[in-house]
Amino acid sequence: MAARQLVVGRVVLCCWRRAYSSAGAAEFLHRSIVPTMHYQKSLPRLPVPKLEDTIRRYLNAQKPLLNDDQFRKTEELAHQFEKGIGRELHEQLVAQDNQNKHTSYITGPWFDMYLKAREPVVLNFNAFMSFNPDPKSEYNDQLVRATNMTVSAIRFMKTFRAGYLEPEVFHLNPQKSDTQLFKKIIRFVPSSLSWFGAYMVNAYPLDMSQYFRLFNSTRLPKLNRDELYTDEKAKHLLVMRKGNFYVFDVIDRDGNMLKPSEIQAHFKYILSDNSPASAFPLGYLSSENRDTWALLRKDLLDNGNEEALQKIDSAVFCLSLDDFPIKDFVHLSHTMLHGDAANRWYDKSFNLIIAKDGTAGVNFEHSWGDGVAVLRFQNEVFKDSTEVPAVSPQSQPASVDSSTAVQKLDFKLNDALKAGITKAKQNFDASVEGLSLNMIQFHEGGKELLKQKKVSPDAVAQLAFQMAFLRQYNQTVATYESCSTAAFKHGRTETIRPASIHTKKCSEAFVREPSKHSPEELQELIVECSKYHGRLTKEAAMGQGFDRHLFGLRYLALSKGTALPDFYQDQAYARLNYNIISTSTLVSPAVQLGGFGPVVPDGFGVGYQVHDDWIGCNVSSYPTRNGKEFLQCVYKSLEDIFNVLKGKKVGS
């Protein structure tokens, strides 16, 4: 399914004034003078595109993938759909949308798409983002970093729930809108009008409806369709180590955070627990097929484990403490993307993972939300934990009795459950064994040089992927790039389709016949790709892509129980939605790299970052594809593009 992506929006880093509780610990990251959800009520609604625009965009995306005969057939089916059943479905979708003005037309279908999927969430849906190391190396000690990051995460939660977290806003003119003066004025504008006030100064508030699911939340396995569960009353943290589960309260009965020195003491107690690794680690169950897991969960409940499972499901979040250091970037990616399922609970909204050497990352479940919320959380936690750390390497843990405060969860397992865990482990190990992760760093240029040459950095990265695949496999295939639609109420994502007639023409010129073209001609082709990609990106961000609209119409047709229209049974439609190259990008001061699994068995999962003076790219693949070779082709493509932009010949 094409939706298994990291999706990232711009994050606004905020002022860092502290608010202190009577307990003496800093309870909040900051106190925004504009309430967190001030803009939510007046956010514009996600538009339903015009059907004729959707069909035109769909056919443009199909052109580079089909020969003339195939395209004629697909074009005919598309126009029949547009004039006939598609028009009826579109009118019904618009009418339905008008009756549900509190949300977006994609919300219900998108939740269903995720929650009805029966594949394991790990590798198929969950994504990861790893933190940069703490700039002060001595703070990368596992105990110190776990304490500081947990304290900052709880501060984030408390700041959000109190309405003090700065609203998420995309500033096109920050000199006007990202100012104290503007904030002082806008806070008095009623929330039903506040979006318009921001729009007047070129600022675009983003949807924050997903944020509440960051904490105390989990995805519960159920037959046919999972459920999302949140219990904001729960005050405890879940900690996993060696496949064992520990819980302790991090919020007291007055709603104040536990003192950092006490949190540190409890972590020290857990890290020094000599209990053996769990013989039947329950974590493996959260890596199973969802129906299999649903049945095993019912067995767990029937076997007297309701209270222990409730502790897991309702915990503020899951902290996974690994007992090994990280060797290199590839090991880092494996650890954060899947790790050892014994020491993860993939169903939690996120696992904060901290290795023996203090390397940290987040693995997040994708149904509840997208990368915008997770990245904002990571940015805030990184900034707070590194700039205002709650404890230092010299800090002494509090003298408290952790043996009574920390509860180790015990599970009653019968033979069927033990067999279920053993089978889940076998399945997980087999999946992971086939997964390859590879990466490159290209240091011959980045965002700055590309902007000087007036081409889009993202377009150049995407062009390099198209060139690379053509060089490696001699074909152009369906490609997916994720784009956030958080500028709209309950927006999720839209697809940018980076494979176009322009990238195909440009790739063929570079790969097949570079000597026939002058650097100037090749530059023109790159510029053409950049312009077209820029247009697609803008359309997607404004809710004017075609993928979600067609997905919504298909969902509506299926819900009626009638035969699926011929348009959707076209092989070309299936092929376009079989995304062999699935991509997602992010750049953040907090994040080192991010990634996800391939979305089809013979695909590539491509996470990339275009920095000021270098480009990073990491790729996941299964044995049917060679990710290492693909990245070598990406490197060669970037080299050729940068050479041409500098006026040199290809290969010089």
Disulfide bonds with the S-S distance in Angstrom:
none
